[in-house]
């Protein structure tokens, strides 16, 4: 049953377990930290205790995946959540691998500690300022402009310290030559053969 619940949660980013609560997946935006470290956006799992709520889509999903009718799916999910609640009552907590840990508080309500979010799989990237050359032979930086001579040490390492010049493109010369040859061929044809009539 746990595999089906994981699959449903991965597909729908929301899962309501009757008698326990609602799990949702929320996206946290990317962040730029100190020392030029860029952290990518991550998804975290949030839990809201809602003991009486069930999810009709989850019942339908389980019945489709297992090839059983929806009443049987409701019964199986209820049995699963009942066993889950009993384990929480007996041990004080229950680990849902890859999702987190459900913990019973002193007042009897459930709380949730998310397992490490996906941030652990995606390390932050170091962000460096990149200079780009514009048409006026100045290197444009995000904060200021300096003449090219002053930026020899700041040029991207792939260029080997040399600012690369863009090659001029002369494709239009070849197109013009071909057009002149085509016009000359048409004129020659009419000179030799006369008019169309």
C-alpha positions as CSV (number, residue, x, y, z in Angstrom):
1,X,0.0,0.0,0.0
2,X,2.9,2.4,0.8
3,X,4.2,2.1,-2.8
4,X,0.8,3.2,-4.2
5,X,0.6,6.1,-1.8
6,X,4.0,7.3,-2.8
7,X,3.1,7.0,-6.5
8,X,-0.1,8.9,-5.9
9,X,1.7,11.6,-4.0
10,X,4.4,11.9,-6.7
11,X,1.8,12.3,-9.4
12,X,-0.6,14.7,-7.6
13,X,1.6,16.6,-5.1
14,X,-1.2,16.1,-2.6
15,X,-2.4,13.2,-0.5
16,X,-5.1,13.0,2.2
17,X,-4.9,10.0,4.5
18,X,-8.2,9.6,6.3
19,X,-7.8,9.9,10.1
20,X,-4.3,11.3,9.8
21,X,-4.1,14.4,7.6
22,X,-3.1,16.0,4.3
23,X,0.4,15.9,2.8
24,X,1.2,18.5,0.2
25,X,4.3,19.3,-1.8
26,X,5.2,23.0,-1.9
27,X,7.8,24.7,-4.1
28,X,10.3,27.0,-2.5
29,X,11.9,29.6,-4.7
30,X,15.6,29.7,-5.7
31,X,17.8,31.7,-3.3
32,X,21.0,33.6,-3.7
33,X,22.9,33.2,-0.4
34,X,26.0,35.0,0.9
35,X,29.3,34.3,-0.8
36,X,27.7,34.1,-4.3
37,X,26.0,30.7,-3.7
38,X,22.9,30.1,-5.7
39,X,20.5,27.4,-4.3
40,X,18.1,25.9,-6.8
41,X,14.3,25.8,-6.2
42,X,13.3,22.8,-4.1
43,X,10.1,21.0,-3.1
44,X,9.3,20.4,0.5
45,X,6.6,18.3,2.1
46,X,4.1,20.0,4.3
47,X,1.6,18.2,6.7
48,X,-1.7,19.5,8.0
49,X,-3.5,17.4,10.5
50,X,-7.1,16.8,9.2
51,X,-8.3,13.6,10.9
52,X,-11.7,13.3,9.1
53,X,-10.6,14.1,5.6
54,X,-10.4,11.5,2.9
55,X,-9.5,11.8,-0.8
56,X,-11.9,10.4,-3.4
57,X,-9.2,10.6,-6.1
58,X,-6.9,8.6,-3.9
59,X,-9.5,5.9,-3.5
60,X,-10.1,5.8,-7.3
61,X,-6.4,5.7,-7.9
62,X,-5.9,2.7,-5.6
63,X,-8.9,0.9,-7.1
64,X,-7.5,1.4,-10.6
65,X,-4.0,0.4,-9.8
66,X,-5.0,-2.7,-7.9
67,X,-7.8,-3.7,-10.2
68,X,-10.4,-3.7,-7.4
69,X,-13.6,-1.8,-6.8
70,X,-13.6,1.5,-5.0
71,X,-15.3,0.2,-1.8
72,X,-12.5,-2.4,-1.4
73,X,-9.9,0.4,-2.0
74,X,-11.5,2.5,0.7
75,X,-11.4,-0.5,3.1
76,X,-7.7,-1.2,2.3
77,X,-6.7,2.4,2.8
78,X,-8.7,2.6,6.0
79,X,-6.9,-0.5,7.3
80,X,-3.6,0.9,6.4
81,X,-4.2,4.2,8.1
82,X,-5.6,2.4,11.2
83,X,-2.4,0.3,11.4
84,X,-0.4,3.5,10.9
85,X,-2.2,5.3,13.8
86,X,-1.8,2.3,16.1
87,X,2.0,2.3,15.4
88,X,2.1,6.0,16.2
89,X,0.1,5.6,19.4
90,X,2.3,2.6,20.5
91,X,5.7,4.0,19.6
92,X,5.1,7.7,19.6
93,X,6.2,8.2,16.0
94,X,6.1,6.5,12.6
95,X,8.6,6.9,9.8
96,X,7.4,7.2,6.2
97,X,10.6,6.6,4.3
98,X,11.4,9.4,1.8
99,X,8.6,11.6,3.2
100,X,9.2,12.2,6.8
101,X,8.2,11.2,10.4
102,X,4.7,11.5,11.9
103,X,5.0,12.3,15.6
104,X,2.3,12.2,18.3
105,X,2.5,15.3,20.5
106,X,1.6,15.4,24.2
107,X,-1.8,16.8,23.5
108,X,-2.6,13.9,21.2
109,X,-2.4,15.7,17.9
110,X,0.0,14.7,15.1
111,X,3.0,16.7,13.9
112,X,5.2,16.0,11.0
113,X,9.0,16.3,10.5
114,X,9.9,16.3,6.8
115,X,12.8,14.1,5.9
116,X,15.6,16.0,4.3
117,X,14.1,17.9,1.3
118,X,15.5,17.5,-2.2
119,X,18.1,20.2,-1.4
120,X,20.5,17.5,-0.3
121,X,20.6,16.2,-3.8
122,X,21.2,19.5,-5.5
123,X,24.2,21.4,-4.2
124,X,24.3,25.1,-4.5
125,X,26.2,26.6,-7.4
126,X,28.7,29.4,-7.1
127,X,27.7,32.4,-9.1
128,X,30.4,34.7,-10.6
129,X,30.0,37.9,-12.5
130,X,30.4,37.5,-16.2
131,X,31.6,40.3,-18.4
132,X,30.3,40.7,-22.0
133,X,31.7,42.8,-24.7
134,X,29.4,45.3,-26.4
135,X,29.7,47.1,-29.8
136,X,31.6,50.1,-28.3
137,X,34.7,48.1,-27.3
138,X,33.7,48.3,-23.6
139,X,33.1,45.3,-21.4
140,X,29.8,45.7,-19.8
141,X,29.5,44.5,-16.2
142,X,26.4,44.5,-14.0
143,X,27.8,47.2,-11.8
144,X,30.1,49.3,-13.9
145,X,31.9,49.7,-17.2
146,X,35.6,49.6,-17.7
147,X,37.7,49.9,-20.9
148,X,38.9,46.6,-22.4
149,X,42.5,47.3,-21.5
150,X,41.7,47.3,-17.8
151,X,39.9,44.0,-17.9
152,X,42.6,41.7,-19.3
153,X,42.7,39.8,-16.1
154,X,38.9,39.5,-15.8
155,X,38.2,38.0,-19.2
156,X,36.7,34.5,-19.2
157,X,39.3,31.8,-18.8
158,X,38.1,29.8,-21.9
159,X,39.4,32.6,-24.2
160,X,42.9,32.4,-22.7
161,X,43.0,36.0,-21.7
162,X,42.3,37.2,-25.2
163,X,39.2,39.0,-26.2
164,X,37.9,37.3,-29.3
165,X,36.8,39.3,-32.3
166,X,33.7,38.3,-34.2
167,X,34.4,37.4,-37.8
168,X,32.7,39.5,-40.4
169,X,30.1,37.7,-42.4
170,X,30.1,38.0,-46.2
171,X,27.3,35.6,-47.2
172,X,25.5,38.4,-49.0
173,X,28.3,38.8,-51.5
174,X,27.8,35.2,-52.7
175,X,24.1,35.7,-52.9
176,X,24.6,38.9,-55.0
177,X,27.0,37.1,-57.4
178,X,24.5,34.3,-57.9
179,X,21.7,36.8,-58.5
180,X,23.8,38.6,-61.2
181,X,24.6,35.3,-62.9
182,X,21.0,34.3,-62.9
183,X,19.9,37.7,-64.4
184,X,22.7,37.5,-67.0
185,X,21.5,33.9,-68.0
186,X,17.9,35.2,-68.5
187,X,19.1,38.2,-70.6
188,X,21.3,35.9,-72.7
189,X,18.5,33.4,-73.3
190,X,16.2,36.2,-74.6
191,X,19.0,37.6,-76.8
192,X,19.6,34.3,-78.5
193,X,16.0,33.0,-78.7
194,X,14.1,36.2,-79.1
195,X,10.9,36.9,-77.2
196,X,8.5,34.4,-75.7
197,X,5.9,34.7,-78.6
